[in-house]
Amino acid sequence: MRRFVVNAALLSAAFALVITALTVTLCPAMLGATRTPDNIRQDAYAYIVVIFAFIPVTIFYNFLSSVIRALGDSRTPVIFLIMAALLNIALDFWFILGLKLGVTGAALATGLSQLAAGLGCLFMGVRHMDALTFHKKDWRWQWPYVKRLFIQGVPMGLQFSITAVGSVILAASVNTLGSGVVAAVTAGSKISMFFCCVFDALASTITTYAGQNVGAGRVDRIRQGVASCAVLGGIYCLVALAVVYFAGHGLIGLFVEESQAQAADDAYRFLLANALFYLPLLFVNILRLMIQGVGYTGLAVMAGVFEMAARTLMGLVVVPALGFGAACFASPLAWVFADAFLFPASVSVLRKLEQKNLSRGVDRGGILVAKE
């Protein structure tokens, strides 16, 4: 286990350096490719180049929090994430209002707060987890471990990359509608991302839970876990929709100035359109990550392909033809497309796991029994 962690750490460091160098260097070209409006391009560059520079920090936190969760402690990463969120808010006020650093200050606040969360996870992991006590001989690049990590990790990375490609194409289409629409979509997306944190948490939970129960031979518990996530998430979807409907304008006021009345109205429409489809998004998260957690990463990638296809269709065809209204429903359509694949795929995966257990002589309680 220590050797896998070490090689994953070395791989993460190598990828972080390469990706950071490429994104920082190509940042101007990427802003041009996404047709960022000229009047906001300078601010966009000032923000995103700092975010790109902090990619190693993002990987640092995500790697450590994943290792700690895999060892059974899901609480510590969440605690440090909450602390990082509060630190981010404090640094935003200091850097933007106090030091007058503008959008650069906002990006620095995000990067530094993530660094704090990563260092906290590192301290707690090394200090309190004996399994993370490494020896000098462990710190070696070993190709058998790297190969296994690539086989498991590349499909997962490809899954998120494919989804991101569709998002970039959609963003490029939205950028052609003017800086006012860009501001509205950005504000609505920021608030929506906050509401979606619960879906991310449920997805992380079901990934670990499903993987553990595959090892225990308890496919029945995987079904129960998915059902529990669906119930909890469904209740949350109703609450989130109510909050957006009644308090959405107030939340948007935190991001859009009063003088930008049209942008504020557009942001509310965008946010409400997304909130109406939070239930499909819930199932995208829990079903895709369940499938990934039990080892069928190829199917998880295909769900990302369905999402990308929907966003690409909206970005290249529908948004240019119908304008902002179509942009509001681009992501919801992508979630529905993904669910159309994920529901039958998840049923098929669970049946295959049950058949494997039967062939191994494992009963519903995960006990190995003699086959007649």
Secondary structure as UniProt FT lines:
FT   HELIX           2..33
FT   TURN            34..35
FT   HELIX           38..53
FT   HELIX           55..70
FT   TURN            71..72
FT   HELIX           75..92
FT   HELIX           93..98
FT   HELIX           102..128
FT   HELIX           130..132
FT   HELIX           136..138
FT   HELIX           143..175
FT   TURN            176..177
FT   HELIX           179..195
FT   HELIX           197..216
FT   HELIX           219..252
FT   TURN            253..255
FT   TURN            258..259
FT   HELIX           261..275
FT   TURN            276..277
FT   HELIX           278..293
FT   TURN            294..295
FT   HELIX           297..313
FT   HELIX           314..318
FT   HELIX           319..322
FT   HELIX           324..328
FT   HELIX           330..360
FT   TURN            364..365
//
